[in-house]
């Protein structure tokens, strides 16, 4: 089990290593059911304009997204 200080350190280190996605948007930590991910903010806030949708379609596979902390199921 990872403690809060180690988790915070991993998140901050990931954000320092990859502050921006290749598309130019910033990255940030996101909590998902399977863990905490560092990902491009455009994955959470998609651009609804035609140009924005085209750009997203062309760069969908290249956006920054990596697992920082894996969710560990609590033993009951």
PyMOL commands that set and color helices and strands:
alter all, ss='L'
color gray80, all
select helices_A, chain A and resi 4-17+41-43+50-62
alter helices_A, ss='H'
color red, helices_A
select strands_A, chain A and resi 27-32+35-40+65-70
alter strands_A, ss='S'
color yellow, strands_A
deselect
rebuild
show_as cartoon
